[in-house]
Amino acid sequence: MSGSVYLIPNTLGECNTENVLPSVNFTIIKSIKHFIVEDVRTARRFLKKIDRDINIDELNFYTLNKHTSPEEISGYLQPVKEGFDVGIISEAGCPAIADPGAEIVRIAQSKDYKVVPLVGPSSILLSLMASGFNGQSFAFVGYLPIKDNERLSTLKHLEKRAQTEKQSQIFIETPYRNMKMVDDIINACHPNTKLCIACDITLETEYIKTKTVAEWKKAKVQDLSKRPCIFILY
């Protein structure tokens, strides 16, 4: 009998794991010996937060990142074939959502293995919940182009979709470019367009505000540098 593939959400930053993860996650995690992770060091740190008594040396870690070959990825699920459960741990938030874990899940589904998503924090959904925007029609478009002209063109396109389709447009930026993103949105979008900035979700420094572009232009925006942010246009 095959094992199961568990999708294990991680915290969104330094916080008490018991505040954002249900107790059943702890029980399941402690029963698993094989983990697919982006970074072994941060995965070990996360597991020690789950249970300080976990013997890390007894566990098997398989690294999944942009350098991992397709052949390696396929081999990571061999323990499942042999009857062992495997856990996929994201660096932050939910595996397979804006995360390389999606490829592992695709392979697991193609092999008819049982895939079990565990409950945990998703910055994308939590920010949408707190934005006041349309939660029935929304799109997560990931990172926008880096080049200024392409990024401004994309922002105008997303703004148009938000207006014509009444669809919330969700995107992210590399943390050190967050303030540049705010400036670009203010310069590219119509004054009446609404923008939600959600930063450090679930952390003590959490900051979630929705204003029109005109209001953001007048407001003093918090320093968002090097802080994980979600941006939503509507």
Secondary structure, DSSP 8 states (H G I E B T S, - for coil): ---EEEEE-B-SSSS-HHHHS-HHHHHHHHT--EEEES-HHHHHHHHHHH-TT--GGG-EEEE-STT--HHHHHHTTHHHHTT--EEEE-SSB-TTSSSTHHHHHHHHHHTT-EEEE-----HHHHHHHHHTS-SSSEEEEEE--SSHHHHHHHHHHHHHHHHHH--EEEEE--GGGHHHHHHHHHHHS-TT-EEEEEESTTSTT-EEEEEEHHHHHHS-----TTS-EEEEE-
